[in-house]
Amino acid sequence: MKTQTDVDPAGGHAEGFIHLDRVEKVFDVRKKTGFMRSERRQVRAVDSISFAVARGEMVGYIGPNGAGKSTTIKMLTGILTPSGGRLRVAGIDPSRERTRLAQRIGVVFGQRTTLWWDLPLIDSYRLMHRMYRIPDARYAENLDRCVELLELGELLDVPVRQLSLGQRMRGDIAAALLHDPEVLYLDEPTIGLDVVSKAKVREFLRHLNAERGTTVLLTTHDLTDIEQLCRRVMVIDHGRLMYDGPLTGLHEIGESERTLMVDLERELPPIEVESARVVKVEGPRQWLAFPAAESAAPLVARIAAAYPLVDLSVREPDIEAVISRMYEEKATS
């Protein structure tokens, strides 16, 4: 486990496939203070961040809104130029060689689309085939693979504007992968998706990483995305890297809890079970809090053995709450 304070001031991260060394991004912001007058101030969106991601690694990059996640992604793609520090992706400086880097990366922004709004989905893919100069055989192979795994077959002739959010998101992910990128940046890829669509996207990303060795950097507010896809998570807040390590370690630092919602056959007194506490009871439904770093399986087994269980679900802790607890721990230590 590492936090920002563990980074060697001499640039102590080993060189990775993605490598940032004390990277900063400062924006000049003007605010009106009166008629014909304005005040200029600087906003530090990313503040001396250092980390390395190995080839083939799948890493979660999380934090509250305005933490600097999207700014980091934009610097990694070359959309923004760092104000300071050193940044390399596959040995390439993104801001100086953006066109060259574009052939090696794929990007999906959950709240934007790279697809042509009024064209059928397949026409967007054909345009990208030409734009990226993808060899015909490679394009056909990648398209067939994406269509099969993301279940896009019935959507290819549908105009993008008529697709649901979940369908469009799957279409965007396919578009980002047609040229076989070595790195995939995903900025909120499951935002607004229903449970079924989220499951399809997650399964596809697992397959992509396992079969192709694609390096994935995932930003999300959904901790379930991280839990199911990433062994490593980095937390950024106010532009600074707060944590770098496994998700279990993050929960331990923040002392966060998950919630198990249990539906019983009938109304009963509060459930008494080891390592969990009842926080709410409404008729036959009860809510139990338990440490987020622990597996839910043993708890569920104990409840099922002692109580007439009908249904249950697990709610993950809110990322903002976890980070807030991290701050509280630091303030009292």
C-alpha positions as a Markdown table, in Angstrom:
| # | Residue | x | y | z |
|---|---|---|---|---|
| 1 | Met | 0.0 | 0.0 | 0.0 |
| 2 | Lys | 1.3 | 3.5 | -0.9 |
| 3 | Thr | -0.1 | 6.9 | -0.4 |
| 4 | Gln | 1.2 | 10.2 | -2.0 |
| 5 | Thr | 3.6 | 10.6 | 0.8 |
| 6 | Asp | 5.3 | 7.3 | 0.0 |
| 7 | Val | 6.4 | 8.5 | -3.4 |
| 8 | Asp | 10.2 | 8.9 | -3.6 |
| 9 | Pro | 10.8 | 12.7 | -4.1 |
| 10 | Ala | 13.5 | 11.8 | -6.6 |
| 11 | Gly | 10.9 | 10.3 | -8.8 |
| 12 | Gly | 10.9 | 6.9 | -7.1 |
| 13 | His | 8.3 | 5.0 | -9.2 |
| 14 | Ala | 9.8 | 2.4 | -11.5 |
| 15 | Glu | 9.2 | 3.3 | -15.2 |
| 16 | Gly | 5.9 | 1.7 | -16.3 |
| 17 | Phe | 4.0 | 1.4 | -19.5 |
| 18 | Ile | 2.1 | 4.5 | -18.2 |
| 19 | His | 4.4 | 6.7 | -16.2 |
| 20 | Leu | 3.7 | 10.0 | -14.4 |
| 21 | Asp | 6.4 | 11.8 | -12.4 |
| 22 | Arg | 5.3 | 14.8 | -10.4 |
| 23 | Val | 2.7 | 15.9 | -13.0 |
| 24 | Glu | 0.8 | 19.1 | -12.5 |
| 25 | Lys | -2.0 | 20.8 | -14.3 |
| 26 | Val | -2.9 | 24.4 | -13.4 |
| 27 | Phe | -5.8 | 26.4 | -15.0 |
| 28 | Asp | -6.1 | 30.2 | -15.1 |
| 29 | Val | -9.6 | 31.1 | -14.2 |
| 30 | Arg | -11.1 | 34.6 | -14.5 |
| 31 | Lys | -14.0 | 35.7 | -12.4 |
| 32 | Lys | -16.0 | 38.9 | -12.9 |
| 33 | Thr | -15.8 | 41.2 | -9.9 |
| 34 | Gly | -17.7 | 44.1 | -11.3 |
| 35 | Phe | -18.4 | 46.1 | -14.5 |
| 36 | Met | -15.3 | 45.8 | -16.9 |
| 37 | Arg | -13.3 | 44.2 | -14.0 |
| 38 | Ser | -12.3 | 40.6 | -13.4 |
| 39 | Glu | -10.1 | 38.7 | -11.0 |
| 40 | Arg | -7.7 | 36.1 | -12.2 |
| 41 | Arg | -6.8 | 33.1 | -10.0 |
| 42 | Gln | -5.2 | 29.7 | -10.6 |
| 43 | Val | -6.9 | 26.4 | -10.0 |
| 44 | Arg | -4.6 | 23.4 | -9.5 |
| 45 | Ala | -6.6 | 20.5 | -10.9 |
| 46 | Val | -3.7 | 18.0 | -10.6 |
| 47 | Asp | -1.1 | 18.5 | -8.0 |
| 48 | Ser | 2.3 | 16.7 | -8.4 |
| 49 | Ile | 1.0 | 13.2 | -9.1 |
| 50 | Ser | 3.4 | 10.3 | -9.6 |
| 51 | Phe | 2.5 | 6.7 | -10.4 |
| 52 | Ala | 3.3 | 3.9 | -12.9 |
| 53 | Val | 1.1 | 1.4 | -14.5 |
| 54 | Ala | 2.6 | -1.8 | -15.9 |
| 55 | Arg | 1.6 | -3.2 | -19.4 |
| 56 | Gly | -1.5 | -5.4 | -19.1 |
| 57 | Glu | -2.5 | -4.0 | -15.7 |
| 58 | Met | -6.2 | -3.0 | -15.0 |
| 59 | Val | -6.2 | -0.1 | -12.5 |
| 60 | Gly | -9.1 | 1.8 | -10.9 |
| 61 | Tyr | -8.6 | 5.6 | -10.7 |
| 62 | Ile | -11.3 | 7.0 | -8.4 |
| 63 | Gly | -12.2 | 10.1 | -6.4 |
| 64 | Pro | -15.1 | 12.6 | -5.9 |
| 65 | Asn | -16.3 | 15.0 | -8.6 |
| 66 | Gly | -13.7 | 17.6 | -9.3 |
| 67 | Ala | -10.9 | 15.5 | -7.9 |
| 68 | Gly | -8.8 | 15.6 | -11.1 |
| 69 | Lys | -9.6 | 12.3 | -12.6 |
| 70 | Ser | -10.8 | 13.5 | -16.1 |
| 71 | Thr | -8.0 | 16.1 | -16.2 |
| 72 | Thr | -5.4 | 13.2 | -15.7 |
| 73 | Ile | -7.0 | 11.2 | -18.5 |
| 74 | Lys | -7.0 | 14.2 | -20.8 |
| 75 | Met | -3.3 | 14.7 | -20.2 |
| 76 | Leu | -2.6 | 11.0 | -20.8 |
| 77 | Thr | -4.3 | 11.2 | -24.2 |
| 78 | Gly | -2.7 | 14.5 | -25.2 |
| 79 | Ile | -5.8 | 16.6 | -25.1 |
| 80 | Leu | -4.3 | 18.7 | -22.3 |
| 81 | Thr | -0.6 | 19.6 | -21.8 |
| 82 | Pro | 0.8 | 19.2 | -18.3 |
| 83 | Ser | 1.8 | 22.4 | -16.5 |
| 84 | Gly | 4.8 | 20.6 | -15.0 |
| 85 | Gly | 6.3 | 17.2 | -14.5 |
| 86 | Arg | 7.0 | 14.3 | -16.8 |
| 87 | Leu | 4.4 | 12.1 | -18.5 |
| 88 | Arg | 4.9 | 9.1 | -20.8 |
| 89 | Val | 2.6 | 6.5 | -22.3 |
| 90 | Ala | 4.4 | 3.6 | -24.0 |
| 91 | Gly | 7.5 | 5.9 | -24.1 |
| 92 | Ile | 5.6 | 8.6 | -25.9 |
| 93 | Asp | 5.0 | 12.2 | -24.7 |
| 94 | Pro | 1.2 | 12.5 | -25.3 |
| 95 | Ser | 1.1 | 16.3 | -25.8 |
| 96 | Arg | 4.0 | 16.3 | -28.3 |
| 97 | Glu | 3.1 | 13.2 | -30.3 |
| 98 | Arg | -0.6 | 13.0 | -30.0 |
| 99 | Thr | -1.2 | 11.6 | -33.5 |
| 100 | Arg | 1.4 | 8.9 | -33.0 |
| 101 | Leu | -0.1 | 8.0 | -29.6 |
| 102 | Ala | -3.7 | 7.9 | -31.0 |
| 103 | Gln | -2.8 | 4.7 | -32.8 |
| 104 | Arg | -1.9 | 3.0 | -29.5 |
| 105 | Ile | -4.7 | 4.1 | -27.2 |
| 106 | Gly | -8.5 | 3.9 | -27.0 |
| 107 | Val | -10.7 | 6.3 | -25.0 |
| 108 | Val | -14.3 | 6.1 | -23.8 |
| 109 | Phe | -15.8 | 9.1 | -22.0 |
| 110 | Gly | -19.1 | 8.0 | -20.4 |
| 111 | Gln | -20.9 | 11.3 | -20.8 |
| 112 | Arg | -19.7 | 11.9 | -24.4 |
| 113 | Thr | -19.7 | 9.8 | -27.6 |
| 114 | Thr | -17.3 | 9.4 | -30.4 |
| 115 | Leu | -20.0 | 8.0 | -32.7 |
| 116 | Trp | -21.7 | 9.9 | -35.4 |
| 117 | Trp | -25.1 | 10.9 | -34.0 |
| 118 | Asp | -27.3 | 10.6 | -37.1 |
| 119 | Leu | -25.5 | 7.6 | -38.8 |
| 120 | Pro | -26.2 | 3.9 | -38.2 |
| 121 | Leu | -23.7 | 2.4 | -35.8 |
| 122 | Ile | -22.0 | 0.4 | -38.5 |
| 123 | Asp | -21.3 | 3.6 | -40.5 |
| 124 | Ser | -19.4 | 5.1 | -37.5 |
| 125 | Tyr | -17.2 | 1.9 | -37.5 |
| 126 | Arg | -16.6 | 2.1 | -41.2 |
| 127 | Leu | -15.4 | 5.8 | -40.8 |
| 128 | Met | -13.1 | 4.8 | -38.0 |
| 129 | His | -11.8 | 1.9 | -40.2 |
| 130 | Arg | -10.6 | 4.6 | -42.7 |
| 131 | Met | -9.5 | 7.2 | -40.2 |
| 132 | Tyr | -7.2 | 4.8 | -38.3 |
| 133 | Arg | -6.2 | 3.1 | -41.6 |
| 134 | Ile | -6.9 | -0.3 | -40.0 |
| 135 | Pro | -6.0 | -3.2 | -42.3 |
| 136 | Asp | -9.2 | -4.8 | -43.6 |
| 137 | Ala | -8.6 | -8.2 | -42.1 |
| 138 | Arg | -7.8 | -6.8 | -38.7 |
| 139 | Tyr | -10.8 | -4.5 | -38.8 |
| 140 | Ala | -13.1 | -7.3 | -39.7 |
| 141 | Glu | -11.7 | -9.6 | -36.9 |
| 142 | Asn | -12.0 | -6.9 | -34.3 |
| 143 | Leu | -15.4 | -5.8 | -35.3 |
| 144 | Asp | -16.7 | -9.4 | -35.3 |
| 145 | Arg | -15.2 | -9.9 | -31.8 |
| 146 | Cys | -16.7 | -6.7 | -30.4 |
| 147 | Val | -20.1 | -7.3 | -31.9 |
| 148 | Glu | -20.3 | -10.8 | -30.5 |
| 149 | Leu | -19.0 | -10.0 | -27.0 |
| 150 | Leu | -20.9 | -6.8 | -26.6 |
| 151 | Glu | -24.1 | -8.1 | -28.3 |
| 152 | Leu | -24.2 | -5.4 | -30.9 |
| 153 | Gly | -25.5 | -7.5 | -33.9 |
| 154 | Glu | -29.1 | -6.1 | -33.9 |
| 155 | Leu | -27.9 | -2.5 | -33.4 |
| 156 | Leu | -25.5 | -2.1 | -36.3 |
| 157 | Asp | -28.1 | -0.6 | -38.6 |
| 158 | Val | -29.7 | 1.6 | -35.9 |
| 159 | Pro | -28.9 | 5.4 | -35.9 |
| 160 | Val | -26.8 | 6.3 | -32.9 |
| 161 | Arg | -29.4 | 8.8 | -31.7 |
| 162 | Gln | -32.0 | 6.0 | -31.3 |
| 163 | Leu | -29.8 | 3.8 | -29.1 |
| 164 | Ser | -30.4 | 3.7 | -25.4 |
| 165 | Leu | -27.6 | 4.9 | -23.1 |
| 166 | Gly | -26.5 | 1.3 | -22.4 |
| 167 | Gln | -26.5 | 0.4 | -26.1 |
| 168 | Arg | -24.5 | 3.5 | -27.0 |
| 169 | Met | -22.0 | 2.9 | -24.3 |
| 170 | Arg | -21.3 | -0.6 | -25.7 |
| 171 | Gly | -21.1 | 0.9 | -29.1 |
| 172 | Asp | -18.5 | 3.5 | -27.9 |
| 173 | Ile | -16.4 | 0.8 | -26.3 |
| 174 | Ala | -16.3 | -1.2 | -29.5 |
| 175 | Ala | -15.4 | 1.9 | -31.5 |
| 176 | Ala | -12.4 | 2.5 | -29.1 |
| 177 | Leu | -11.1 | -1.0 | -29.7 |
| 178 | Leu | -11.4 | -1.4 | -33.5 |
| 179 | His | -7.7 | -0.4 | -34.0 |
| 180 | Asp | -6.4 | -2.8 | -31.3 |
| 181 | Pro | -5.1 | -0.2 | -28.8 |
| 182 | Glu | -2.6 | -1.3 | -26.2 |
| 183 | Val | -4.1 | 1.1 | -23.6 |
| 184 | Leu | -7.8 | 1.7 | -22.9 |
| 185 | Tyr | -8.9 | 4.7 | -20.9 |
| 186 | Leu | -12.4 | 4.4 | -19.5 |
| 187 | Asp | -14.0 | 7.5 | -17.9 |
| 188 | Glu | -17.2 | 6.5 | -16.2 |
| 189 | Pro | -18.1 | 3.7 | -18.7 |
| 190 | Thr | -21.0 | 2.4 | -16.7 |
| 191 | Ile | -22.6 | 5.7 | -15.6 |
| 192 | Gly | -26.4 | 5.6 | -16.0 |
| 193 | Leu | -26.4 | 2.0 | -17.1 |
| 194 | Asp | -28.9 | -0.6 | -15.8 |
| 195 | Val | -27.7 | -3.7 | -14.0 |
| 196 | Val | -27.8 | -5.9 | -17.1 |
| 197 | Ser | -25.8 | -3.4 | -19.3 |
| 198 | Lys | -23.2 | -3.0 | -16.5 |
| 199 | Ala | -22.7 | -6.7 | -16.3 |
| 200 | Lys | -22.2 | -7.0 | -20.0 |
| 201 | Val | -19.6 | -4.1 | -20.0 |
| 202 | Arg | -17.7 | -5.6 | -17.1 |
| 203 | Glu | -17.6 | -9.1 | -18.6 |
| 204 | Phe | -16.3 | -7.7 | -21.8 |
| 205 | Leu | -13.6 | -5.7 | -20.1 |
| 206 | Arg | -12.5 | -8.8 | -18.1 |
| 207 | His | -12.3 | -10.8 | -21.3 |
| 208 | Leu | -10.4 | -8.0 | -23.1 |
| 209 | Asn | -7.8 | -7.7 | -20.4 |
| 210 | Ala | -7.3 | -11.5 | -20.0 |
| 211 | Glu | -7.2 | -12.4 | -23.7 |
| 212 | Arg | -5.5 | -9.3 | -25.2 |
| 213 | Gly | -3.4 | -8.1 | -22.3 |
| 214 | Thr | -4.9 | -4.6 | -22.9 |
| 215 | Thr | -3.8 | -2.1 | -20.2 |
| 216 | Val | -6.9 | -0.4 | -18.7 |
| 217 | Leu | -7.2 | 2.7 | -16.6 |
| 218 | Leu | -10.8 | 3.0 | -15.3 |
| 219 | Thr | -12.3 | 6.0 | -13.6 |
| 220 | Thr | -15.7 | 5.4 | -11.9 |
| 221 | His | -17.9 | 6.3 | -9.0 |
| 222 | Asp | -19.2 | 2.7 | -8.8 |
| 223 | Leu | -17.0 | 0.8 | -6.4 |
| 224 | Thr | -18.5 | -2.5 | -7.8 |
| 225 | Asp | -16.8 | -1.7 | -11.1 |
| 226 | Ile | -13.5 | -1.5 | -9.3 |
| 227 | Glu | -14.2 | -4.6 | -7.1 |
| 228 | Gln | -15.1 | -6.8 | -10.1 |
| 229 | Leu | -12.4 | -5.6 | -12.5 |
| 230 | Cys | -9.3 | -4.2 | -10.7 |
| 231 | Arg | -6.8 | -5.6 | -8.3 |
| 232 | Arg | -5.3 | -2.1 | -7.8 |
| 233 | Val | -7.0 | 1.2 | -7.0 |
| 234 | Met | -5.7 | 4.8 | -6.9 |
| 235 | Val | -7.6 | 7.5 | -5.1 |
| 236 | Ile | -7.2 | 11.1 | -6.1 |
| 237 | Asp | -8.7 | 14.1 | -4.3 |
| 238 | His | -8.1 | 17.8 | -4.7 |
| 239 | Gly | -5.6 | 16.9 | -7.4 |
| 240 | Arg | -3.4 | 14.8 | -5.1 |
| 241 | Leu | -2.9 | 11.0 | -5.0 |
| 242 | Met | -4.2 | 9.9 | -1.6 |
| 243 | Tyr | -3.9 | 6.1 | -1.9 |
| 244 | Asp | -2.4 | 3.5 | -4.2 |
| 245 | Gly | -2.9 | -0.2 | -3.4 |
| 246 | Pro | -5.6 | -2.9 | -3.2 |
| 247 | Leu | -9.3 | -2.0 | -2.7 |
| 248 | Thr | -9.3 | -4.0 | 0.6 |
| 249 | Gly | -6.5 | -1.7 | 1.9 |
| 250 | Leu | -8.6 | 1.4 | 1.0 |
| 251 | His | -11.5 | 0.1 | 3.0 |
| 252 | Glu | -9.3 | -0.7 | 6.0 |
| 253 | Ile | -7.9 | 2.8 | 6.0 |
| 254 | Gly | -11.3 | 4.4 | 5.7 |
| 255 | Glu | -12.9 | 1.9 | 8.0 |
| 256 | Ser | -15.8 | 1.8 | 5.6 |
| 257 | Glu | -18.8 | -0.5 | 5.8 |
| 258 | Arg | -21.0 | -2.3 | 3.3 |
| 259 | Thr | -24.7 | -2.8 | 3.8 |
| 260 | Leu | -26.4 | -6.2 | 3.5 |
| 261 | Met | -30.2 | -5.8 | 2.9 |
| 262 | Val | -32.0 | -9.0 | 4.0 |
| 263 | Asp | -35.6 | -10.0 | 3.2 |
| 264 | Leu | -37.0 | -12.6 | 5.6 |
| 265 | Glu | -40.1 | -14.7 | 5.3 |
| 266 | Arg | -41.7 | -12.9 | 8.1 |
| 267 | Glu | -41.1 | -10.0 | 10.6 |
| 268 | Leu | -38.6 | -11.1 | 13.2 |
| 269 | Pro | -36.5 | -9.4 | 16.0 |
| 270 | Pro | -33.2 | -7.9 | 14.8 |
| 271 | Ile | -30.8 | -10.5 | 13.4 |
| 272 | Glu | -28.0 | -11.4 | 15.7 |
| 273 | Val | -24.9 | -12.6 | 13.8 |
| 274 | Glu | -21.2 | -12.3 | 14.2 |
| 275 | Ser | -19.2 | -9.4 | 12.6 |
| 276 | Ala | -22.4 | -7.4 | 11.6 |
| 277 | Arg | -24.9 | -5.1 | 13.2 |
| 278 | Val | -28.5 | -4.3 | 12.4 |
| 279 | Val | -28.9 | -0.6 | 11.4 |
| 280 | Lys | -32.5 | -0.6 | 10.3 |
| 281 | Val | -35.6 | -2.8 | 10.4 |
| 282 | Glu | -38.8 | -2.4 | 8.4 |
| 283 | Gly | -41.2 | -5.3 | 8.7 |
| 284 | Pro | -39.5 | -8.5 | 7.3 |
| 285 | Arg | -36.7 | -6.4 | 5.8 |
| 286 | Gln | -33.5 | -5.7 | 7.8 |
| 287 | Trp | -30.3 | -3.8 | 6.9 |
| 288 | Leu | -27.0 | -5.0 | 8.4 |
| 289 | Ala | -23.6 | -3.1 | 8.3 |
| 290 | Phe | -20.4 | -5.1 | 8.1 |
| 291 | Pro | -16.7 | -4.2 | 7.3 |
| 292 | Ala | -16.2 | -3.5 | 3.6 |
| 293 | Ala | -12.8 | -5.2 | 3.7 |
| 294 | Glu | -14.5 | -8.5 | 4.6 |
| 295 | Ser | -16.2 | -10.9 | 2.2 |
| 296 | Ala | -20.1 | -11.0 | 2.3 |
| 297 | Ala | -20.2 | -14.8 | 1.7 |
| 298 | Pro | -19.5 | -16.0 | 5.3 |
| 299 | Leu | -22.0 | -13.5 | 6.6 |
| 300 | Val | -24.7 | -14.6 | 4.2 |
| 301 | Ala | -24.0 | -18.3 | 5.0 |
| 302 | Arg | -24.5 | -17.6 | 8.7 |
| 303 | Ile | -27.8 | -15.7 | 8.2 |
| 304 | Ala | -29.1 | -18.4 | 5.8 |
| 305 | Ala | -28.4 | -21.1 | 8.3 |
| 306 | Ala | -30.2 | -19.4 | 11.2 |
| 307 | Tyr | -33.0 | -17.4 | 9.6 |
| 308 | Pro | -35.8 | -17.9 | 7.0 |
| 309 | Leu | -34.1 | -16.0 | 4.1 |
| 310 | Val | -36.0 | -14.9 | 1.0 |
| 311 | Asp | -33.7 | -12.5 | -0.7 |
| 312 | Leu | -30.7 | -10.2 | -0.1 |
| 313 | Ser | -28.5 | -7.6 | -1.8 |
| 314 | Val | -25.2 | -5.9 | -1.0 |
| 315 | Arg | -24.7 | -2.1 | -1.2 |
| 316 | Glu | -21.2 | -0.8 | -1.6 |
| 317 | Pro | -19.9 | 2.1 | 0.4 |
| 318 | Asp | -20.0 | 5.5 | -1.3 |
| 319 | Ile | -16.6 | 6.6 | -2.5 |
| 320 | Glu | -17.0 | 10.1 | -1.1 |
| 321 | Ala | -17.7 | 8.5 | 2.3 |
| 322 | Val | -14.6 | 6.3 | 2.1 |
| 323 | Ile | -12.4 | 9.3 | 1.3 |
| 324 | Ser | -14.0 | 11.4 | 4.0 |
| 325 | Arg | -13.1 | 8.8 | 6.5 |
| 326 | Met | -9.5 | 8.7 | 5.2 |
| 327 | Tyr | -9.3 | 12.5 | 5.9 |
| 328 | Glu | -10.7 | 12.0 | 9.4 |
| 329 | Glu | -8.2 | 9.3 | 10.1 |
| 330 | Lys | -5.3 | 11.5 | 8.9 |
| 331 | Ala | -6.6 | 14.5 | 11.0 |
| 332 | Thr | -6.7 | 12.4 | 14.2 |
| 333 | Ser | -3.4 | 10.5 | 13.6 |
